[in-house]
């Protein structure tokens, strides 16, 4: 004879009932936890990819936007946050005025970005050589020249709109014999009087 445990049910029946009720709930909880981790990993990877993609175009809005997400997406990741803080501190420091200081400033900026990318990659399970991160990135010189021209044009246009700069106007006169249009009426009268 089997022993009755609870409410007239045997212990085997009680375990089956608990498994039927608790099993799907646990499956949903485990799936949500797994999906949450996968979403976090996906967002971190998206930030890392954006920084890798734009590491030669630091003025690109995508690069700046990704930088602004590092402390959010990598919250609690000590090595990444330390590298990020060092890089941001450097970006916030004033640019040096001397040529040597200027060159040193940009070299240090490059090294700090490479360190940040290296730490982010390690956190994501990707192992890059720091030298490769620094040297194996491509950014056409033409893009830098184009951005500089756009900055100069915006500065000129802003000064023009603010009234700080005048718009130079040069009168252009074509020789009358090359002009495909007839002369204005006052020139016609002057020519008739001369004849």
C-alpha positions in Angstrom: 0.0 0.0 0.0 1.3 3.4 -0.9 1.4 6.2 1.5 -0.8 9.3 1.1 1.3 12.5 1.5 -0.9 15.5 0.9 -4.6 16.0 0.1 -5.0 12.4 -0.7 -2.2 12.4 -3.3 0.9 10.2 -3.4 4.3 11.9 -3.3 4.9 10.8 -7.0 1.7 12.5 -8.0 2.6 15.6 -6.1 6.0 15.9 -7.8 4.3 15.5 -11.2 1.9 18.2 -10.4 4.6 20.6 -9.3 6.6 19.8 -12.4 3.6 20.5 -14.6 3.0 23.9 -13.0 6.6 25.0 -12.3 8.3 23.6 -15.4 6.8 26.1 -18.0 7.4 29.0 -15.6 11.0 28.1 -15.1 11.4 27.7 -18.9 10.1 31.2 -19.5 12.3 32.7 -16.8 15.4 30.9 -18.1 14.5 32.0 -21.7 14.0 35.7 -20.6 17.4 35.6 -18.8 19.1 34.1 -21.8 17.5 36.6 -24.1 18.4 39.5 -21.8 22.1 38.4 -21.9 22.0 38.0 -25.7 20.4 41.5 -26.1 23.1 43.0 -23.8 25.8 41.3 -25.8 24.3 42.4 -29.1 24.1 46.1 -28.0 27.7 46.0 -26.7 28.8 44.4 -30.0 27.0 47.2 -31.9 28.8 49.9 -30.0 32.1 48.1 -30.5 31.5 47.7 -34.3 30.6 51.3 -34.7 33.8 52.4 -33.0 35.9 49.9 -35.0 34.2 51.0 -38.3 34.9 54.7 -37.6 38.2 54.6 -35.8 39.8 56.7 -38.6 36.9 59.2 -38.8 36.6 60.4 -35.2 34.4 63.4 -36.2 31.8 61.0 -37.7 28.5 61.3 -35.9 28.3 57.5 -35.6 31.7 57.4 -33.8 30.7 60.1 -31.4 27.3 58.4 -30.8 29.0 55.1 -30.1 31.4 56.7 -27.7 28.6 58.2 -25.7 27.0 54.7 -25.3 30.2 53.0 -24.0 29.6 53.9 -20.3 25.9 52.7 -20.6 26.4 49.5 -22.5 29.6 48.4 -20.6 28.4 49.5 -17.2 30.1 47.4 -14.5 32.9 46.2 -16.8 35.8 47.7 -14.9 38.6 47.4 -17.5 36.4 48.9 -20.2 35.2 51.8 -18.1 38.7 52.6 -16.9 40.0 52.7 -20.5 36.9 54.8 -21.5 37.5 57.3 -18.7 41.1 57.7 -19.6 40.2 58.3 -23.2 37.4 60.8 -22.4 39.7 62.7 -19.9 42.2 63.0 -22.7 39.6 64.3 -25.2 38.4 66.8 -22.6 41.9 68.2 -22.1 42.9 71.4 -24.0 44.8 71.0 -27.3 48.5 72.0 -26.9 49.7 75.1 -28.7 53.2 73.9 -29.7 53.8 71.6 -32.7 55.6 69.0 -30.6 52.8 69.1 -28.0 50.2 68.8 -30.7 51.8 65.7 -32.2 52.2 64.1 -28.8 48.6 64.9 -28.0 47.3 63.1 -31.1 49.6 60.1 -30.6 48.4 59.7 -27.0 44.8 60.1 -28.2 45.4 57.3 -30.7 46.9 55.0 -28.1 44.0 55.6 -25.7 41.4 54.8 -28.3 43.3 51.6 -29.2 43.4 50.6 -25.6 39.7 51.2 -25.3 39.0 49.1 -28.4 41.3 46.4 -27.1 39.5 46.2 -23.7 36.0 46.3 -25.3 37.1 43.4 -27.6 38.4 41.4 -24.7 35.2 41.9 -22.8 33.2 40.7 -25.8 35.5 37.6 -26.2 37.3 39.0 -29.2 41.1 39.0 -29.0 42.8 41.7 -31.1 46.5 42.7 -31.1 46.8 46.3 -30.1 49.3 46.9 -33.0 46.7 45.5 -35.5 44.0 47.7 -34.1 46.2 50.7 -34.6 47.7 49.9 -38.0 44.9 47.9 -39.8 42.3 50.6 -40.1 41.7 52.5 -43.3 40.5 56.0 -43.7 40.9 57.8 -47.1 42.9 61.0 -47.0 40.2 62.5 -49.3 37.6 62.1 -46.5 39.8 64.2 -44.2 40.3 66.8 -46.9 36.6 66.9 -47.7 35.7 67.3 -44.0 38.2 70.2 -43.7 36.7 71.9 -46.8 33.2 71.5 -45.4 34.3 73.0 -42.1 36.0 75.9 -43.8 32.9 76.5 -46.0 30.6 76.4 -42.9 32.8 78.8 -41.1 32.8 81.2 -44.1 29.0 80.9 -44.5 28.4 81.5 -40.8 30.6 84.6 -40.8 28.7 85.8 -43.9 25.3 85.3 -42.2 26.5 86.9 -39.0 27.7 90.0 -40.9 31.3 89.5 -40.0 32.4 88.9 -43.6 31.4 90.5 -46.8 30.5 88.6 -50.0 33.0 89.6 -52.7 31.4 90.5 -56.0 33.4 91.0 -59.1 31.8 92.6 -62.1 32.2 90.5 -65.2 31.9 92.2 -68.6 32.0 90.3 -71.9 33.3 92.0 -75.0 30.3 93.2 -77.0 31.1 91.2 -80.1 31.0 87.9 -78.0 27.7 88.7 -76.3 24.9 86.7 -77.8 22.3 89.2 -76.6 21.6 92.6 -78.2 22.9 95.6 -76.3 20.6 97.5 -74.0 18.5 100.3 -75.5 20.8 103.2 -74.3 23.7 101.7 -76.2 21.6 101.5 -79.4 20.9 105.3 -79.2 24.5 106.1 -78.6 25.6 104.0 -81.6 23.0 105.8 -83.8 24.2 109.2 -82.8 27.8 108.2 -83.5 27.0 107.3 -87.1 
